[in-house]
Amino acid sequence: MHSKEPIHFLFPLLKTPHIIFRASKALYAKHISVQKEYRRNDGGCGIAPQQISVKITNACNLRCKTCGQWGETGYNFDERSSDLRKVVPLARYLRLVDELKPFAPIYYIWGGEPFMYPGLFDFTQRIKDSRSLLAVVTNATMLADRAEEIVKQQWDALMFSLDGPENIHDQIRGRDGTFQKVARGIETLQQYKRDRKSSLPWIMALVTVSVDNAAWIDTIFEVGEQLNIDCMIVYYSWFTDEHIGSAHTAVMQKHLNLTPHKWKGYLFNHHVDTDALLDSLKRIRSRKWSFPHLFIPRLKEDDDIVEYYKNPGNFFGYGPCISPWFVSELMPNGDVAPCRDYPDYITGNVMENSMAEIWNGERYRKFRNALKKNGGTFPICSRCCGLMGW
């Protein structure tokens, strides 16, 4: 079973036919072409990447509780500061876009906080000039001063984090005043869209359920309406436990001769008050909202939601993971990984090789084959956006 895109979630895209065309192409590749590649016994090759996920920087101005990188158990705290500061030069990113232009992949830029990368707008302009789709994920605290350029460049999607009403949001984000900066940024972006009579960028709120906001999800929906967002995605959160991490380590050591540690960044407290969460979800279901919304993963029953937090090893039927066959993950220092949330295994570096050389190179194929040999998933995949999300 794979994630499915509900029809109502796609309705707003009718205003932007170019997004419909490119998204449809990507969905066809995911559900048809990639499935064929996965079943082929060809040594682990994949079709041309449909999405390039660029983690453009490790730097971030916030310390969010549920962040696997900089949260309470974040894996970046175990890294050397000199390594964390390494970034791909702008010139290499520009060449990367030129290299991949014939394939027109979707670019998904995240971090860290992308606005902390100095050459971001030169990079995004090159992406837009190449006629690829562009989505950028931000905490939106620095959005207001950049909103005009975003609308001018016609980014396709601006995704921003929203964790609650003001006090809850600031508590989770670890900085007072964060919510007000976000609200001001979104309002400024909306104003520039109105001034230019533009439907772009599509403004998407990303919500992560946590122990601090589980009772406030319906209130977050109300905030979304106040901000006039185009859509909302609610993640039930990605997390793990020591038992799953140990099992994952054993599998990675066996198949890839690697001892992973990134999973330790997701050991934060995930025991949400499910009664409070279900009450909040009931209030959401009881009324209509001005924007389409999607919960990830798609859990059909309330009992499944309770089980999701109680048993992190339950896959709920998701699998196999086909993400390494159509998405490539680029790290801040140029490393290329087949997995976004747990990027321990590196398949190459764009400072040394082209993406074409890396994509179906020996190490990428080795990872894909190891994944297939293990039944299509690794233990850590039970709570991962690559499997349960897009």
VEXKOL-58621 format. One line per 3 residues: their letters; for each residue x, y, z of N, C-alpha, C. Coordinates in steps of 0.02 Angstrom, whole numbers, padded with zeros to 5 digits. Layout:
a> X,Y,Z,X,Y,Z,X,Y,Z | ...
END
This chain:
mhs> 00042,-00060,00000,00000,00000,00000,00044,00062,00000 | 00024,00113,-00037,00061,00176,-00040,00015,00233,-00023 | 00044,00292,-00011,00002,00349,00003,-00040,00365,-00058
kep> -00100,00388,-00046,-00146,00406,-00100,-00166,00479,-00093 | -00172,00513,-00149,-00188,00584,-00149,-00263,00593,-00157 | -00300,00614,-00105,-00372,00623,-00112,-00388,00677,-00163
ihf> -00441,00665,-00202,-00459,00709,-00257,-00469,00781,-00234 | -00503,00790,-00176,-00518,00858,-00154,-00455,00899,-00141 | -00401,00864,-00126,-00338,00898,-00112,-00309,00929,-00176
lfp> -00329,00903,-00234,-00302,00926,-00297,-00342,00982,-00329 | -00403,00995,-00304,-00446,01045,-00336,-00414,01114,-00342 | -00380,01140,-00290,-00350,01207,-00296,-00299,01212,-00353
llk> -00271,01154,-00373,-00221,01155,-00425,-00250,01171,-00494 | -00317,01170,-00499,-00349,01187,-00562,-00331,01257,-00585 | -00312,01300,-00537,-00292,01368,-00554,-00222,01370,-00585
tph> -00185,01315,-00579,-00116,01313,-00603,-00106,01250,-00645 | -00127,01251,-00709,-00124,01191,-00751,-00054,01162,-00758 | -00002,01205,-00756,00066,01178,-00763,00084,01132,-00705
iif> 00057,01147,-00645,00069,01104,-00588,00032,01038,-00596 | -00029,01041,-00621,-00068,00980,-00632,-00031,00934,-00680 | -00005,00963,-00734,00030,00923,-00785,00091,00889,-00755
ras> 00133,00929,-00720,00196,00900,-00694,00183,00853,-00636 | 00135,00870,-00593,00119,00826,-00537,00090,00760,-00562 | 00049,00764,-00614,00020,00703,-00643,00074,00658,-00671
kal> 00123,00689,-00703,00179,00651,-00730,00218,00616,-00675 | 00229,00652,-00619,00265,00622,-00563,00225,00566,-00531 | 00159,00575,-00525,00117,00523,-00495,00115,00461,-00540
yak> 00113,00472,-00606,00115,00415,-00652,00181,00377,-00643 | 00236,00414,-00639,00301,00382,-00629,00302,00342,-00564 | 00275,00372,-00512,00276,00339,-00446,00235,00275,-00446
his> 00174,00278,-00472,00128,00222,-00466,00132,00172,-00523 | 00162,00191,-00580,00167,00146,-00637,00239,00130,-00654 | 00276,00181,-00677,00344,00169,-00701,00390,00143,-00647
vqk> 00388,00174,-00588,00433,00153,-00534,00415,00083,-00509 | 00351,00067,-00508,00330,00001,-00487,00360,-00052,-00533 | 00363,-00037,-00598,00393,-00084,-00646,00467,-00091,-00633
eyr> 00501,-00034,-00621,00572,-00036,-00607,00587,-00075,-00544 | 00545,-00066,-00493,00555,-00101,-00430,00552,-00177,-00440 | 00506,-00199,-00482,00497,-00271,-00492,00549,-00302,-00539
rnd> 00583,-00260,-00577,00633,-00286,-00623,00694,-00311,-00585 | 00723,-00364,-00610,00783,-00392,-00580,00844,-00368,-00619 | 00856,-00302,-00617,00907,-00272,-00660,00966,-00244,-00620
ggc> 00974,-00266,-00559,01030,-00243,-00519,01018,-00180,-00481 | 00955,-00158,-00475,00939,-00101,-00433,00940,-00034,-00466 | 00930,-00031,-00531,00928,00033,-00566,00860,00067,-00558
gia> 00859,00133,-00565,00796,00170,-00560,00788,00214,-00621 | 00726,00235,-00635,00714,00283,-00688,00744,00350,-00668 | 00745,00398,-00714,00772,00464,-00698,00735,00492,-00637
pqq> 00770,00523,-00590,00737,00548,-00529,00681,00597,-00545 | 00623,00586,-00514,00566,00630,-00524,00567,00689,-00475 | 00604,00681,-00421,00610,00735,-00371,00681,00739,-00345
isv> 00706,00799,-00341,00771,00811,-00309,00756,00849,-00244 | 00769,00816,-00189,00758,00845,-00124,00824,00875,-00100 | 00826,00941,-00093,00888,00976,-00077,00885,01002,-00005
kit> 00921,00969,00038,00931,00996,00106,00987,01046,00100 | 00970,01109,00091,01018,01158,00068,01066,01183,00122 | 01046,01177,00185,01090,01197,00241,01069,01162,00305
nac> 01117,01152,00349,01102,01127,00416,01083,01184,00463 | 01102,01244,00445,01091,01302,00489,01016,01315,00499 | 00998,01331,00560,00929,01347,00576,00927,01396,00635
nlr> 00880,01442,00633,00874,01492,00686,00826,01471,00741 | 00797,01410,00736,00752,01385,00787,00777,01318,00813 | 00747,01297,00868,00763,01232,00898,00697,01197,00917
ckt> 00664,01172,00866,00597,01143,00875,00601,01074,00909 | 00555,01062,00954,00557,01003,00995,00555,00938,00956 | 00515,00936,00902,00506,00874,00866,00552,00867,00805
cgq> 00603,00908,00801,00650,00905,00745,00703,00852,00756 | 00710,00807,00708,00760,00754,00714,00831,00780,00708 | 00839,00841,00683,00906,00870,00675,00927,00912,00735
wge> 00884,00959,00755,00902,01007,00807,00855,01005,00867 | 00813,00954,00871,00767,00947,00927,00803,00922,00990 | 00764,00901,01038,00792,00881,01102,00841,00822,01096
tgy> 00831,00779,01046,00876,00722,01036,00909,00726,00967 | 00909,00785,00936,00931,00794,00867,01000,00765,00852 | 01006,00734,00793,01069,00702,00775,01124,00752,00757
nfd> 01107,00814,00742,01160,00862,00725,01204,00879,00784 | 01180,00870,00844,01220,00886,00903,01280,00839,00910 | 01278,00782,00875,01334,00735,00877,01384,00747,00820
ers> 01369,00796,00778,01413,00809,00720,01463,00865,00737 | 01520,00864,00703,01569,00917,00712,01542,00981,00680 | 01552,01037,00713,01526,01101,00688,01556,01117,00619
sdl> 01619,01098,00608,01650,01112,00544,01616,01073,00488 | 01593,01013,00502,01556,00973,00452,01487,01003,00439 | 01455,01026,00492,01388,01054,00484,01387,01118,00443
rkv> 01443,01153,00442,01446,01217,00406,01460,01208,00331 | 01477,01148,00310,01493,01136,00240,01429,01141,00197 | 01434,01178,00143,01378,01185,00096,01403,01179,00024
vpl> 01358,01161,-00019,01372,01158,-00091,01373,01230,-00117 | 01426,01250,-00153,01428,01318,-00181,01371,01329,-00231 | 01349,01391,-00236,01294,01407,-00282,01309,01384,-00353
ary> 01370,01394,-00376,01388,01376,-00445,01374,01303,-00459 | 01385,01260,-00410,01373,01189,-00420,01298,01175,-00424 | 01259,01210,-00383,01186,01201,-00387,01160,01223,-00456
lrl> 01187,01277,-00482,01164,01301,-00547,01181,01249,-00601 | 01240,01219,-00597,01257,01167,-00646,01213,01106,-00637 | 01195,01091,-00575,01152,01034,-00562,01085,01042,-00598
vde> 01056,01101,-00593,00992,01115,-00627,01000,01106,-00702 | 01056,01130,-00729,01068,01123,-00801,01075,01049,-00820 | 01109,01010,-00778,01118,00939,-00792,01052,00902,-00795
lkp> 01007,00921,-00750,00944,00884,-00743,00887,00915,-00784 | 00900,00968,-00819,00847,01003,-00856,00807,00958,-00903 | 00839,00911,-00939,00801,00867,-00984,00749,00825,-00948
fap> 00758,00812,-00883,00712,00769,-00846,00659,00808,-00808 | 00669,00874,-00803,00621,00918,-00768,00597,00890,-00702 | 00643,00873,-00656,00620,00847,-00591,00587,00901,-00549
iyy> 00549,00880,-00500,00522,00926,-00450,00577,00940,-00399 | 00588,01003,-00383,00638,01021,-00333,00602,01038,-00267 | 00626,01005,-00215,00598,01013,-00148,00656,01037,-00104
iwg> 00655,01100,-00084,00711,01129,-00047,00692,01137,00027 | 00735,01112,00070,00720,01115,00142,00786,01125,00179 | 00785,01117,00246,00846,01125,00284,00841,01088,00351
gep> 00871,01116,00403,00887,01184,00417,00833,01232,00393 | 00853,01294,00390,00810,01347,00364,00838,01372,00298 | 00804,01358,00242,00830,01376,00175,00849,01449,00167
fmy> 00813,01495,00200,00828,01566,00192,00897,01584,00221 | 00929,01538,00256,00995,01552,00283,01050,01533,00234 | 01031,01506,00175,01080,01493,00122,01085,01556,00079
pgl> 01144,01588,00074,01150,01653,00041,01127,01655,-00031 | 01139,01602,-00069,01122,01604,-00140,01056,01573,-00158 | 01011,01569,-00110,00948,01533,-00121,00909,01560,-00182
fdf> 00902,01625,-00187,00859,01652,-00240,00890,01646,-00310 | 00956,01644,-00314,00988,01630,-00378,00975,01557,-00398 | 00977,01513,-00350,00963,01442,-00361,00891,01432,-00383
tqr> 00844,01462,-00346,00774,01452,-00362,00756,01484,-00430 | 00788,01539,-00447,00775,01569,-00512,00796,01523,-00568 | 00854,01490,-00559,00877,01443,-00610,00829,01384,-00617
ikd> 00802,01362,-00561,00753,01307,-00562,00691,01328,-00601 | 00666,01387,-00586,00606,01411,-00621,00620,01422,-00696 | 00680,01446,-00712,00698,01455,-00783,00701,01389,-00820
srs> 00715,01335,-00783,00719,01268,-00814,00650,01236,-00822 | 00599,01271,-00798,00529,01248,-00804,00514,01187,-00760 | 00552,01179,-00708,00538,01127,-00658,00492,01156,-00604
lla> 00456,01112,-00570,00416,01134,-00513,00461,01145,-00453 | 00443,01194,-00412,00484,01212,-00354,00441,01218,-00292 | 00461,01183,-00239,00430,01189,-00173,00484,01202,-00122
vvt> 00473,01250,-00078,00522,01267,-00026,00488,01263,00042 | 00521,01229,00089,00495,01221,00157,00533,01269,00203 | 00497,01308,00241,00527,01359,00284,00490,01364,00351
nat> 00525,01389,00402,00490,01404,00464,00456,01472,00461 | 00467,01509,00406,00433,01571,00390,00450,01630,00435 | 00498,01624,00479,00515,01680,00523,00551,01736,00485
mla> 00581,01720,00428,00616,01770,00387,00580,01781,00321 | 00517,01764,00318,00480,01766,00255,00462,01836,00233 | 00442,01879,00279,00414,01945,00261,00460,01984,00214
dra> 00524,01986,00228,00571,02025,00188,00586,01992,00120 | 00565,01931,00111,00580,01894,00050,00517,01879,00008 | 00460,01899,00034,00396,01881,00003,00390,01909,-00068
eei> 00411,01970,-00079,00404,02001,-00145,00442,01961,-00198 | 00504,01942,-00182,00545,01905,-00230,00516,01836,-00244 | 00487,01805,-00193,00456,01739,-00201,00399,01743,-00251
vkq> 00356,01793,-00244,00300,01801,-00290,00325,01819,-00360 | 00376,01861,-00363,00404,01881,-00427,00433,01820,-00464 | 00467,01776,-00428,00495,01716,-00459,00443,01663,-00474
qwd> 00384,01670,-00444,00330,01622,-00455,00348,01552,-00430 | 00372,01549,-00367,00380,01484,-00336,00313,01447,-00339 | 00316,01383,-00349,00253,01345,-00355,00221,01332,-00287
alm> 00262,01317,-00236,00235,01304,-00170,00281,01331,-00116 | 00252,01365,-00068,00287,01388,-00008,00256,01350,00050 | 00295,01306,00080,00271,01265,00135,00299,01292,00200
fsl> 00256,01305,00249,00281,01333,00312,00254,01294,00371 | 00293,01292,00424,00276,01253,00484,00227,01292,00527 | 00176,01258,00551,00126,01288,00595,00110,01237,00650
dgp> 00126,01254,00712,00120,01206,00766,00066,01221,00817 | 00030,01276,00808,-00022,01291,00857,-00041,01364,00856 | -00085,01385,00901,-00095,01456,00913,-00031,01484,00942
eni> -00028,01549,00951,00035,01583,00965,00076,01552,01022 | 00046,01542,01080,00086,01518,01137,00112,01447,01126 | 00070,01404,01096,00090,01335,01084,00144,01333,01030
hdq> 00134,01370,00977,00183,01372,00922,00251,01394,00947 | 00253,01449,00985,00317,01474,01010,00350,01426,01058 | 00310,01391,01098,00337,01343,01145,00371,01285,01108
irg> 00339,01260,01057,00368,01204,01018,00428,01227,00978 | 00425,01287,00951,00479,01313,00909,00540,01336,00949 | 00531,01345,01014,00588,01363,01056,00609,01435,01054
rdg> 00568,01480,01026,00584,01551,01022,00520,01592,01030 | 00519,01639,01077,00462,01684,01084,00459,01731,01023 | 00399,01748,01003,00390,01793,00947,00390,01759,00879
tfq> 00400,01693,00878,00403,01657,00815,00336,01660,00778 | 00282,01649,00813,00216,01648,00781,00201,01714,00747 | 00216,01769,00780,00201,01835,00751,00242,01847,00687
kva> 00304,01823,00686,00345,01829,00626,00316,01787,00569 | 00292,01728,00586,00261,01684,00535,00199,01718,00507 | 00155,01741,00551,00093,01773,00529,00107,01834,00485
rgi> 00155,01874,00506,00173,01933,00466,00200,01912,00398 | 00240,01859,00396,00268,01835,00333,00215,01811,00285 | 00168,01771,00311,00114,01745,00268,00069,01801,00244
etl> 00053,01847,00288,00010,01904,00268,00045,01947,00215 | 00110,01956,00222,00147,01995,00172,00148,01958,00105 | 00158,01893,00107,00157,01853,00046,00089,01856,00012
qqy> 00036,01852,00052,-00032,01857,00024,-00043,01924,-00010 | -00016,01977,00021,-00026,02044,-00008,00009,02050,-00075 | 00070,02024,-00080,00106,02028,-00144,00071,01985,-00197
krd> 00042,01929,-00177,00004,01888,-00224,-00056,01927,-00251 | -00090,01962,-00206,-00148,02003,-00227,-00126,02059,-00273 | -00071,02092,-00256,-00047,02148,-00296,-00031,02127,-00367
rks> -00003,02066,-00374,00017,02042,-00440,-00037,01998,-00472 | -00094,01991,-00436,-00148,01948,-00460,-00121,01878,-00477 | -00082,01851,-00431,-00049,01787,-00440,-00079,01733,-00397
slp> -00084,01673,-00423,-00107,01616,-00384,-00047,01579,-00354 | 00013,01601,-00370,00074,01570,-00344,00112,01618,-00298 | 00146,01589,-00248,00151,01517,-00234,00089,01490,-00198
wim> 00079,01426,-00204,00029,01391,-00166,00053,01390,-00094 | 00015,01417,-00047,00037,01423,00023,00011,01363,00063 | 00057,01322,00085,00039,01260,00119,00065,01260,00191
alv> 00020,01249,00238,00040,01243,00309,00056,01170,00324 | 00113,01159,00357,00133,01092,00377,00128,01088,00453 | 00088,01042,00477,00074,01034,00548,00101,00966,00571
tvs> 00137,00965,00626,00161,00902,00655,00130,00892,00723 | 00094,00837,00731,00062,00822,00795,00116,00803,00845 | 00111,00830,00906,00160,00815,00958,00126,00814,01026
vdn> 00164,00798,01077,00137,00796,01145,00114,00865,01167 | 00140,00917,01135,00124,00985,01156,00064,01015,01121 | 00044,00988,01063,-00010,01020,01026,-00067,00973,01006
aaw> -00065,00911,01031,-00115,00861,01010,-00187,00884,01023 | -00198,00923,01075,-00265,00946,01091,-00285,01009,01053 | -00239,01035,01012,-00249,01100,00980,-00253,01096,00904
idt> -00258,01037,00876,-00256,01031,00803,-00313,01069,00770 | -00373,01066,00799,-00430,01103,00770,-00418,01178,00774 | -00385,01200,00827,-00369,01272,00832,-00319,01292,00778
ife> -00273,01247,00762,-00225,01260,00709,-00262,01269,00642 | -00314,01229,00632,-00355,01237,00571,-00386,01307,00569 | -00408,01331,00626,-00437,01398,00629,-00384,01451,00612
vge> -00323,01440,00637,-00269,01486,00620,-00256,01484,00545 | -00259,01425,00516,-00250,01418,00444,-00300,01458,00404 | -00362,01458,00428,-00414,01498,00394,-00400,01572,00401
qln> -00377,01593,00460,-00361,01663,00471,-00305,01687,00425 | -00258,01642,00411,-00202,01658,00368,-00218,01648,00294 | -00278,01622,00280,-00301,01612,00211,-00255,01567,00171
idc> -00234,01512,00202,-00189,01465,00169,-00226,01428,00113 | -00187,01398,00068,-00216,01361,00013,-00230,01288,00031 | -00190,01260,00076,-00202,01191,00098,-00160,01177,00160
miv> -00173,01120,00190,-00138,01101,00251,-00122,01026,00249 | -00062,01009,00271,-00043,00939,00280,-00028,00929,00354 | -00060,00880,00384,-00050,00864,00455,-00013,00798,00459
yys> 00047,00799,00488,00085,00738,00498,00074,00713,00569 | 00060,00649,00575,00052,00621,00641,00119,00616,00677 | 00172,00635,00644,00240,00640,00671,00282,00578,00652
wft> 00346,00589,00647,00394,00536,00633,00438,00527,00695 | 00442,00465,00719,00479,00451,00781,00498,00377,00782 | 00537,00357,00831,00555,00287,00837,00570,00272,00910
deh> 00593,00210,00923,00614,00193,00991,00678,00152,00988 | 00707,00137,01045,00771,00102,01048,00767,00033,01017 | 00712,-00002,01028,00705,-00070,01001,00708,-00069,00925
igs> 00670,-00024,00894,00670,-00019,00821,00738,00004,00796 | 00768,00052,00831,00834,00077,00811,00886,00022,00813 | 00884,-00021,00863,00931,-00076,00868,00921,-00126,00811
aht> 00858,-00140,00796,00843,-00186,00741,00866,-00157,00674 | 00856,-00092,00666,00878,-00058,00604,00954,-00060,00598 | 00988,-00050,00654,01061,-00052,00654,01086,-00120,00632
avm> 01055,-00173,00657,01076,-00241,00639,01067,-00254,00564 | 01011,-00231,00537,00998,-00240,00465,01048,-00202,00423 | 01061,-00139,00442,01108,-00098,00403,01179,-00127,00407
qkh> 01198,-00153,00464,01264,-00184,00471,01269,-00246,00428 | 01215,-00284,00425,01215,-00347,00387,01217,-00334,00312 | 01175,-00289,00287,01169,-00279,00215,01215,-00226,00186
lnl> 01233,-00175,00226,01270,-00118,00199,01334,-00103,00237 | 01351,-00145,00286,01413,-00137,00324,01419,-00067,00353 | 01364,-00045,00383,01359,00024,00409,01323,00024,00476
tph> 01349,00064,00523,01315,00073,00587,01281,00142,00586 | 01215,00144,00578,01180,00208,00573,01170,00241,00642 | 01164,00307,00642,01150,00342,00705,01097,00396,00697
kwk> 01077,00413,00636,01029,00467,00627,00962,00451,00660 | 00944,00388,00667,00881,00370,00698,00876,00395,00770 | 00932,00405,00802,00932,00427,00872,00903,00498,00879
gyl> 00902,00535,00825,00872,00602,00826,00797,00601,00834 | 00767,00542,00824,00694,00535,00826,00670,00497,00887 | 00710,00498,00940,00693,00463,01002,00655,00508,01051
fnh> 00630,00565,01028,00594,00611,01073,00528,00581,01096 | 00500,00610,01148,00437,00586,01177,00380,00590,01126 | 00353,00532,01107,00300,00530,01057,00233,00507,01087
hvd> 00230,00503,01153,00170,00476,01186,00118,00532,01195 | 00085,00549,01140,00035,00602,01142,-00027,00579,01179 | -00065,00627,01203,-00130,00613,01234,-00179,00598,01178
tda> -00188,00535,01162,-00230,00517,01105,-00304,00533,01116 | -00326,00533,01178,-00396,00553,01192,-00407,00626,01171 | -00360,00668,01191,-00364,00739,01173,-00358,00749,01098
lld> -00314,00710,01067,-00305,00715,00994,-00368,00694,00958 | -00399,00639,00978,-00460,00615,00945,-00517,00665,00954 | -00521,00697,01012,-00572,00748,01023,-00562,00807,00975
slk> -00499,00826,00966,-00483,00881,00920,-00500,00862,00848 | -00484,00800,00829,-00499,00777,00761,-00574,00772,00750 | -00611,00755,00802,-00684,00752,00796,-00712,00821,00781
rir> -00683,00872,00813,-00706,00940,00800,-00689,00962,00728 | -00632,00938,00703,-00614,00953,00634,-00662,00922,00585 | -00681,00859,00598,-00726,00823,00553,-00797,00851,00555
srk> -00814,00887,00607,-00883,00910,00616,-00900,00972,00575 | -00852,01001,00541,-00866,01062,00503,-00826,01064,00439 | -00845,01109,00395,-00810,01118,00332,-00757,01172,00341
wsf> -00704,01165,00302,-00649,01213,00307,-00638,01245,00239 | -00607,01302,00239,-00598,01340,00177,-00541,01314,00134 | -00504,01266,00160,-00446,01239,00123,-00447,01163,00126
phl> -00421,01130,00075,-00415,01057,00078,-00360,01037,00127 | -00366,00979,00157,-00317,00957,00206,-00305,00882,00199 | -00247,00862,00220,-00225,00793,00213,-00188,00772,00276
fip> -00207,00714,00302,-00172,00685,00360,-00125,00630,00336 | -00063,00632,00359,-00012,00583,00339,00019,00552,00401 | 00021,00484,00404,-00007,00437,00355,-00083,00435,00360
rlk> -00114,00405,00310,-00187,00400,00309,-00208,00342,00353 | -00234,00358,00411,-00257,00308,00459,-00333,00310,00460 | -00364,00255,00442,-00436,00254,00430,-00478,00257,00493
edd> -00456,00225,00546,-00496,00219,00607,-00462,00254,00666 | -00502,00275,00714,-00474,00306,00775,-00428,00258,00811 | -00445,00194,00810,-00402,00144,00843,-00333,00142,00810
div> -00331,00154,00745,-00266,00156,00711,-00224,00214,00735 | -00257,00270,00748,-00220,00329,00772,-00190,00315,00841 | -00228,00283,00884,-00202,00264,00950,-00143,00216,00942
eyy> -00151,00167,00897,-00099,00117,00885,-00036,00149,00857 | -00045,00201,00817,00012,00234,00785,00063,00258,00837 | 00038,00286,00891,00082,00311,00944,00102,00257,00994
knp> 00060,00208,01001,00073,00154,01049,00124,00105,01024 | 00123,00091,00958,00166,00040,00929,00203,00068,00869 | 00261,00099,00878,00298,00130,00823,00321,00080,00770
gnf> 00316,00016,00784,00338,-00034,00735,00283,-00056,00687 | 00222,-00030,00695,00166,-00048,00652,00170,-00008,00587 | 00174,-00043,00531,00180,-00010,00465,00112,00008,00435
fgy> 00058,-00017,00463,-00010,-00004,00439,-00018,-00020,00364 | 00017,-00071,00342,00010,-00094,00273,00053,-00057,00223 | 00090,-00006,00244,00132,00031,00197,00193,-00011,00179
gpc> 00212,-00009,00116,00270,-00044,00092,00255,-00080,00027 | 00306,-00095,-00012,00376,-00078,00000,00390,-00004,-00011 | 00448,00019,00012,00468,00088,00001,00500,00092,-00069
isp> 00471,00134,-00112,00498,00143,-00179,00531,00211,-00188 | 00535,00249,-00135,00563,00316,-00139,00633,00317,-00170 | 00679,00270,-00153,00746,00272,-00182,00747,00261,-00258
wfv> 00691,00241,-00287,00688,00231,-00359,00665,00294,-00396 | 00640,00345,-00361,00618,00404,-00397,00633,00471,-00362 | 00660,00470,-00301,00679,00531,-00266,00752,00526,-00245
sel> 00789,00579,-00255,00858,00581,-00233,00866,00636,-00181 | 00902,00620,-00128,00910,00666,-00071,00980,00696,-00070 | 00984,00761,-00078,01048,00796,-00079,01060,00831,-00013
mpn> 01115,00815,00020,01131,00843,00085,01170,00909,00077 | 01175,00949,00131,01207,01015,00126,01279,01014,00100 | 01317,00961,00116,01387,00958,00095,01396,00926,00026
gdv> 01340,00910,-00007,01344,00879,-00073,01335,00805,-00074 | 01334,00773,-00015,01321,00701,-00012,01252,00686,-00040 | 01246,00629,-00072,01182,00607,-00099,01161,00544,-00060
apc> 01101,00545,-00033,01076,00489,00006,01010,00464,-00024 | 00994,00401,-00014,00930,00374,-00039,00873,00385,00009 | 00887,00410,00070,00835,00419,00121,00842,00488,00152
rdy> 00787,00525,00157,00789,00594,00182,00796,00597,00258 | 00753,00562,00294,00752,00568,00366,00809,00531,00401 | 00834,00479,00369,00887,00438,00399,00945,00431,00349
pdy> 00979,00486,00334,01030,00487,00281,01099,00463,00302 | 01102,00403,00330,01167,00376,00352,01207,00348,00294 | 01173,00315,00248,01207,00283,00192,01214,00334,00135
itg> 01276,00345,00114,01290,00395,00062,01309,00360,-00003 | 01279,00383,-00057,01291,00350,-00122,01339,00389,-00167 | 01360,00447,-00147,01406,00487,-00186,01403,00560,-00164
nvm> 01439,00603,-00200,01439,00674,-00184,01441,00715,-00248 | 01397,00764,-00255,01392,00802,-00317,01452,00848,-00328 | 01494,00856,-00277,01555,00895,-00287,01608,00852,-00322
ens> 01596,00788,-00327,01644,00742,-00358,01617,00709,-00421 | 01551,00700,-00425,01521,00666,-00482,01456,00700,-00502 | 01433,00686,-00562,01368,00712,-00584,01313,00670,-00552
mae> 01253,00698,-00549,01196,00661,-00522,01182,00599,-00564 | 01193,00604,-00629,01181,00546,-00673,01228,00489,-00655 | 01290,00504,-00638,01338,00452,-00620,01320,00421,-00552
iwn> 01293,00462,-00507,01277,00438,-00440,01212,00398,-00440 | 01162,00421,-00477,01094,00395,-00472,01089,00319,-00482 | 01122,00293,-00532,01122,00221,-00543,01192,00192,-00535
ger> 01231,00225,-00493,01298,00201,-00477,01295,00140,-00431 | 01353,00112,-00418,01358,00050,-00379,01326,00056,-00309 | 01340,00111,-00274,01315,00117,-00206,01239,00128,-00203
yrk> 01212,00166,-00250,01140,00175,-00252,01105,00108,-00266 | 01133,00070,-00314,01103,00006,-00330,01109,-00043,-00272 | 01164,-00038,-00236,01174,-00081,-00178,01120,-00068,-00125
frn> 01105,-00004,-00113,01053,00013,-00064,00985,-00013,-00086 | 00968,-00002,-00149,00903,-00025,-00174,00896,-00101,-00167 | 00950,-00136,-00185,00947,-00209,-00180,00942,-00232,-00108
alk> 00977,-00198,-00063,00973,-00216,00008,00902,-00206,00034 | 00870,-00152,00012,00801,-00138,00033,00755,-00193,00008 | 00763,-00214,-00054,00721,-00267,-00081,00733,-00334,-00045
kng> 00796,-00349,-00031,00813,-00411,00004,00782,-00413,00073 | 00771,-00355,00103,00742,-00353,00170,00666,-00346,00168 | 00637,-00362,00112,00564,-00361,00106,00534,-00295,00086
gtf> 00576,-00248,00064,00551,-00184,00040,00553,-00127,00090 | 00570,-00142,00152,00576,-00090,00203,00631,-00110,00252 | 00656,-00060,00288,00699,-00071,00346,00658,-00058,00408
pic> 00679,-00082,00466,00640,-00071,00527,00623,00003,00540 | 00669,00048,00525,00659,00119,00540,00606,00150,00495 | 00589,00117,00441,00540,00144,00392,00470,00149,00420
src> 00457,00118,00477,00389,00117,00504,00363,00186,00522 | 00408,00235,00529,00387,00304,00541,00431,00349,00497 | 00415,00351,00433,00456,00389,00387,00414,00420,00332
cgl> 00427,00483,00317,00389,00519,00265,00401,00490,00196 | 00461,00463,00185,00476,00434,00120,00431,00376,00103 | 00411,00338,00153,00366,00281,00143,00293,00301,00147
mgw> 00276,00339,00198,00205,00353,00213,00180,00419,00185 | 00225,00461,00163,00205,00526,00137,00203,00525,00062 | 00233,00576,00031,00236,00581,-00042,00273,00521,-00070
END
